[in-house]
Structure formats: C-alpha cells, structure tokens
C-alpha cells in the first residue's frame, strides 16, 4: 500500500511518523513531482500537478473539515474525497461559538471599555429569550454547536438543506424554511459548507431578515459573507456586531476595514484547528476499512460539495 502526503504549509515529519506507526508496512512518503503512483493520499490544498500525476488514487483524505478548495481542482476519475468527521474539531468549534455568543450577550466588550477607563459600571442584565440563536448548517459541527448553545438556555434554531431533527433545537430546512429561520434569529452562526448555492448567502437581503440588533458569527468560509453588506448593516444599526474567523482572502489584508471596525472581532481562522493525532488515527482507520472493502463515513458528494 502506497500513501502520499501532499499538504501545503504543513510540516510533514510528524504526520509521516504518525501514519507509519498507525499503518505498519505502508509505503508513506512526501509527494514530489514525478512520484510513483499511490493508492491513497493525505492532502491539504494540493497543486493540480499532484492530482494530474496520480490518476489511480482510490481516495483523497483531506486534513480539514472543508473541502471547497479541493473540489475546485480537476480530480482523478473515480477518486473518493474523504473529509474529517470531527477529529477534535467539534468541541473546539462549540467553545469558540459559545464564547462569541456569550461575550456579546453579556456585553463583556462594554465592560472591557469601562475597565480601560477605570470605570466601575454595571449594565442591565439581558434576557436569554431575547437572544435566539440560529445555526446555519446542521452537520457534525453544527449540531455540536447548537446543542452546546442550548445548554446555556438560549433559544436555538437550526437550518439545513434537508430535514433534520436535533434535540433541543427548532429545525428549519430548504429554501422555503430560510426566511422563517432568519426572522426567528437574533444571533446568526454560520457553519455551512461552501458551495455554489451558499456562496454570498450572508448578504444584505438575508442579514436584513435577522431580528433588529442582530449579531453574526462566521466560522465557515469567508466567501459566504458579502463584506460590504455586513459593514452597511452595522453602520445603519440593524446589526449590533460580528465575530469573524474566516475571510475571503487569508491572511486578512492589513488595510481591510474589518480590522478597525469597533463592533467586529477578528480571529485568524482558529475556531477549530486540525488535531494531528486524532486526524491520523481517523485516516488510518478509514484506510484499513477501505482495504477490507468496508464502507467509511465522511465521503464527500462531489456534486453537492459536502
């Protein structure tokens, strides 16, 4: 069994050592142009040349949850694209989103401003029922986030492409359910995969349907959000703020207005980082299953994009 590692901006040695320990006897090496044919590949943002040189790959294992960049490339015919199911990302995402929502709800930014001026100032407590949270996308990460928010007794709504049932979450689905979902939400958390249908979905029309004083948390992809529309709705007062972890161009340009807007919190795409050991264990387990002819979870529908 031959496995190639082709991950941009990723130190290969720890991955190769871990994969070798998990898959004894496998020939595992870092890809270089002209490498011999392989059976499987572990990838992140590989060049087109890599895919063109490996037409016989059985499966590509993507070391991140999102596969939108990979699906932009010409894939070898018949190759399975496999994403990580979780690998420690869900709990990180739940931490990040709950922190962002609670920080806004409890007005901790205002307390920070007061403390910077040595002011001992209380703020009137807010009511959770006045801050319903809508989670766009109810996959593995979205469901974990929605249920974590429900533990803090926020009213939680969820939207997905098809029908879902999530305990403690009021679920909406399909294009026909989106307006009601948005109208029911004051805080919007985006966890959708990026597809042609979801690109630019967070625009003036959709964000205007949030309840007045709305708040946006984007932890999916920067291309979901129309930057200018978010800024306009913040400046006209319909939206109260936003926490953004992903951007159309990363790193975010130093002159981008998001850096300096007083009601926007920026983080450097760190809401849920790949945990190497857990990812290696999952990839190795799935490779063994494929070798034995068994089905695996996480296979991407290339036509749908997730």
C-alpha positions as CSV (number, residue, x, y, z in Angstrom):
1,X,0.0,0.0,0.0
2,X,1.4,3.4,-1.1
3,X,0.4,6.7,0.5
4,X,1.4,10.2,-0.5
5,X,1.4,13.2,1.8
6,X,0.8,16.5,0.0
7,X,-0.3,19.2,2.4
8,X,0.6,22.8,1.8
9,X,2.1,24.8,4.7
10,X,2.2,21.7,6.9
11,X,5.3,20.2,8.5
12,X,5.3,16.6,7.1
13,X,7.5,14.7,9.5
14,X,5.1,14.3,12.5
15,X,2.3,13.2,10.1
16,X,4.6,10.7,8.4
17,X,5.7,9.3,11.7
18,X,2.2,9.0,13.0
19,X,0.8,7.4,9.8
20,X,3.8,4.9,9.7
21,X,3.0,3.9,13.3
22,X,-0.7,3.5,12.6
23,X,-0.2,1.7,9.3
24,X,2.8,-0.6,9.7
25,X,4.1,-1.8,6.4
26,X,2.7,1.0,4.3
27,X,5.0,3.0,2.0
28,X,4.4,6.6,3.1
29,X,6.3,9.5,1.6
30,X,6.0,13.2,0.9
31,X,4.9,13.9,-2.7
32,X,7.4,15.4,-5.1
33,X,6.8,15.9,-8.9
34,X,7.3,12.6,-10.6
35,X,6.5,10.4,-7.6
36,X,5.4,6.8,-8.4
37,X,1.7,6.0,-8.4
38,X,0.0,5.8,-5.0
39,X,-3.2,4.2,-3.6
40,X,-4.2,6.9,-1.1
41,X,-3.2,10.5,-0.4
42,X,-3.4,12.8,2.6
43,X,-3.8,16.3,1.3
44,X,-4.4,19.9,2.1
45,X,-4.5,22.4,-0.8
46,X,-2.6,20.2,-3.2
47,X,-1.5,21.6,-6.5
48,X,-3.2,20.5,-9.7
49,X,0.0,18.8,-10.8
50,X,-0.2,16.4,-7.9
51,X,-3.7,15.2,-9.0
52,X,-2.8,15.1,-12.6
53,X,0.2,12.8,-11.8
54,X,-1.9,10.5,-9.7
55,X,-4.8,9.3,-11.8
56,X,-5.0,5.9,-10.0
57,X,-5.7,7.2,-6.5
58,X,-8.5,5.4,-4.6
59,X,-9.1,8.1,-2.0
60,X,-8.0,11.6,-1.0
61,X,-8.1,12.3,2.7
62,X,-8.5,16.0,3.4
63,X,-7.0,17.1,6.7
64,X,-9.6,19.8,7.2
65,X,-13.3,19.8,7.5
66,X,-13.9,22.0,4.5
67,X,-13.3,20.6,1.0
68,X,-14.3,23.5,-1.1
69,X,-10.7,24.3,-2.2
70,X,-10.1,20.7,-3.2
71,X,-13.3,20.5,-5.2
72,X,-12.1,23.4,-7.4
73,X,-9.4,21.2,-8.9
74,X,-9.7,18.5,-11.6
75,X,-10.0,15.3,-9.6
76,X,-8.9,11.9,-10.9
77,X,-11.9,9.9,-12.2
78,X,-13.5,7.7,-9.5
79,X,-11.4,9.0,-6.6
80,X,-13.2,9.3,-3.3
81,X,-12.8,12.6,-1.4
82,X,-12.9,12.0,2.3
83,X,-13.2,14.7,4.9
84,X,-12.5,14.5,8.6
85,X,-15.7,13.7,10.5
86,X,-14.6,15.6,13.6
87,X,-11.1,14.8,14.8
88,X,-11.5,17.1,17.8
89,X,-12.9,20.0,15.8
90,X,-16.5,19.9,17.1
91,X,-15.6,20.7,20.7
92,X,-13.3,23.5,19.6
93,X,-16.0,25.0,17.4
94,X,-18.5,24.7,20.2
95,X,-16.1,26.5,22.6
96,X,-15.4,29.3,20.1
97,X,-19.0,29.9,19.2
98,X,-20.3,29.8,22.8
99,X,-17.6,32.2,23.8
100,X,-18.5,34.7,21.0
101,X,-22.2,34.5,21.7
102,X,-21.9,34.8,25.5
103,X,-19.4,37.6,25.1
104,X,-21.9,39.6,23.1
105,X,-24.9,38.6,25.2
106,X,-23.2,39.5,28.5
107,X,-21.7,42.7,26.9
108,X,-18.2,41.9,28.0
109,X,-16.8,44.2,25.4
110,X,-18.5,47.1,27.1
111,X,-17.1,46.0,30.4
112,X,-13.6,46.0,28.9
113,X,-14.1,49.5,27.6
114,X,-15.2,50.6,31.1
115,X,-12.3,48.9,32.8
116,X,-9.9,50.6,30.4
117,X,-11.2,53.9,31.8
118,X,-11.2,52.7,35.4
119,X,-15.0,52.9,35.5
120,X,-17.0,50.6,37.9
121,X,-20.1,50.4,35.8
122,X,-22.9,47.8,35.8
123,X,-25.1,47.0,32.8
124,X,-28.7,45.9,32.9
125,X,-29.0,42.1,32.6
126,X,-30.3,40.9,29.3
127,X,-32.8,38.0,28.9
128,X,-31.9,34.9,27.0
129,X,-35.2,34.6,25.4
130,X,-34.5,37.9,23.7
131,X,-31.4,36.4,22.0
132,X,-32.5,33.4,20.0
133,X,-29.5,31.9,18.1
134,X,-29.8,30.5,14.6
135,X,-27.2,27.9,13.5
136,X,-26.8,27.7,9.7
137,X,-25.7,24.2,8.9
138,X,-26.5,21.1,11.0
139,X,-23.7,18.8,10.1
140,X,-21.4,17.3,12.7
141,X,-20.0,20.6,13.8
142,X,-23.3,22.5,13.5
143,X,-25.2,20.0,15.7
144,X,-22.5,20.1,18.4
145,X,-22.6,23.9,18.4
146,X,-26.4,24.1,18.5
147,X,-26.6,21.7,21.4
148,X,-23.8,23.5,23.3
149,X,-25.7,26.8,23.0
150,X,-28.9,25.1,24.2
151,X,-27.0,24.1,27.4
152,X,-26.8,27.8,28.2
153,X,-30.6,28.1,27.8
154,X,-30.6,30.2,24.7
155,X,-33.5,29.5,22.3
156,X,-31.7,27.7,19.5
157,X,-32.8,27.3,15.9
158,X,-31.1,25.4,13.1
159,X,-31.3,25.4,9.3
160,X,-30.1,22.7,6.9
161,X,-30.6,21.9,3.3
162,X,-32.7,18.8,4.1
163,X,-34.9,17.9,7.2
164,X,-33.0,17.3,10.4
165,X,-34.0,16.6,14.0
166,X,-31.7,17.8,16.7
167,X,-32.8,17.6,20.4
168,X,-33.4,21.0,21.9
169,X,-33.2,22.7,18.6
170,X,-36.1,24.0,16.4
171,X,-35.2,22.9,12.9
172,X,-36.0,24.5,9.6
173,X,-34.9,23.3,6.2
174,X,-34.8,24.1,2.5
175,X,-35.1,27.4,0.7
176,X,-38.7,27.7,1.9
177,X,-37.7,27.5,5.5
178,X,-34.8,30.0,5.4
179,X,-36.9,33.3,5.8
180,X,-38.7,32.0,8.9
181,X,-35.4,30.7,10.3
182,X,-33.7,34.1,9.8
183,X,-36.7,36.0,11.2
184,X,-36.6,33.8,14.3
185,X,-32.9,34.6,15.0
186,X,-31.2,37.5,16.6
187,X,-27.7,35.8,16.6
188,X,-26.7,34.0,13.4
189,X,-23.9,31.4,13.4
190,X,-22.7,30.2,10.0
191,X,-21.4,26.7,9.7
192,X,-22.4,25.9,6.2
193,X,-20.1,24.2,3.6
194,X,-19.1,26.5,0.8
195,X,-20.9,25.5,-2.4
196,X,-22.1,27.5,-5.4
197,X,-25.5,27.7,-3.7
198,X,-24.2,29.0,-0.4
199,X,-21.6,31.4,-1.7
200,X,-22.5,35.1,-0.8
201,X,-25.5,33.8,1.2
202,X,-24.8,36.2,4.0
203,X,-25.8,39.3,2.1
204,X,-27.8,42.4,2.6
205,X,-31.1,40.6,1.9
206,X,-30.6,37.7,4.2
207,X,-28.9,39.6,7.1
208,X,-31.6,42.2,7.0
209,X,-34.1,39.5,7.9
210,X,-32.4,38.9,11.3
211,X,-34.1,40.5,14.3
212,X,-33.0,44.1,15.0
213,X,-29.8,44.3,16.9
214,X,-28.6,41.1,15.2
215,X,-25.1,39.6,15.7
216,X,-23.2,37.5,13.2
217,X,-20.6,34.7,13.9
218,X,-18.9,33.4,10.8
219,X,-16.8,30.3,11.3
220,X,-17.4,28.6,8.0
221,X,-15.8,30.3,4.9
222,X,-15.2,33.9,4.1
223,X,-16.9,33.6,0.7
224,X,-20.3,33.1,2.5
225,X,-20.2,36.7,3.6
226,X,-20.5,39.8,1.4
227,X,-18.2,42.1,3.3
228,X,-19.7,45.4,2.2
229,X,-23.2,44.3,3.1
230,X,-22.2,43.4,6.7
231,X,-20.5,46.8,7.1
232,X,-23.5,48.6,5.8
233,X,-25.9,46.9,8.2
234,X,-23.5,47.5,11.1
235,X,-23.3,51.2,10.2
236,X,-27.1,51.6,9.9
237,X,-27.7,49.9,13.2
238,X,-29.6,46.8,12.1
239,X,-26.7,44.6,13.2
240,X,-25.0,45.1,16.6
241,X,-21.8,43.4,15.8
242,X,-19.9,40.4,14.4
243,X,-17.2,37.8,15.3
244,X,-15.4,36.7,12.1
245,X,-12.9,33.9,12.0
246,X,-12.8,33.3,8.2
247,X,-12.3,35.7,5.3
248,X,-12.4,35.9,1.5
249,X,-8.6,36.4,1.4
250,X,-6.5,35.0,4.2
251,X,-4.5,36.4,5.8
252,X,-6.8,39.3,6.0
253,X,-5.2,42.4,4.4
254,X,-3.9,44.9,7.0
255,X,-6.0,47.7,5.4
256,X,-9.3,45.8,5.5
257,X,-12.0,47.7,7.4
258,X,-12.8,44.6,9.5
259,X,-9.6,45.1,11.5
260,X,-10.6,48.6,12.7
261,X,-14.4,48.4,13.0
262,X,-15.4,48.9,16.6
263,X,-18.1,46.2,16.5
264,X,-16.2,43.5,14.7
265,X,-14.0,40.9,16.4
266,X,-11.4,39.3,14.1
267,X,-9.6,36.0,14.8
268,X,-7.1,34.3,12.4
269,X,-9.1,31.2,11.2
270,X,-8.5,29.5,14.5
271,X,-12.0,28.5,15.6
272,X,-11.3,24.7,15.1
273,X,-7.8,23.6,14.3
274,X,-6.9,20.2,13.0
275,X,-5.6,17.9,15.8
276,X,-2.9,15.8,14.2
277,X,-3.0,12.7,16.4
278,X,-6.8,12.4,16.2
279,X,-6.8,13.0,12.5
280,X,-4.1,10.4,11.9
281,X,-6.0,7.8,13.8
282,X,-9.2,8.5,11.9
283,X,-7.4,8.5,8.5
284,X,-5.6,5.2,9.3
285,X,-8.8,3.6,10.5
286,X,-10.6,4.6,7.2
287,X,-7.7,3.4,5.0
288,X,-7.8,0.0,6.8
289,X,-11.6,-0.2,6.2
290,X,-11.3,0.6,2.5
291,X,-8.6,-2.1,2.2
292,X,-11.0,-4.5,3.6
293,X,-13.9,-3.4,1.4
294,X,-15.8,-1.8,4.2
295,X,-17.8,1.5,3.9
296,X,-16.5,4.6,5.6
297,X,-18.0,7.8,6.9
298,X,-17.1,11.3,5.6
299,X,-17.1,10.5,1.8
300,X,-18.0,13.8,0.0
301,X,-20.7,14.0,-2.6
302,X,-18.7,15.9,-5.2
303,X,-21.7,17.2,-6.9
304,X,-23.2,18.7,-3.8
305,X,-19.9,19.9,-2.4
306,X,-20.1,18.2,1.0
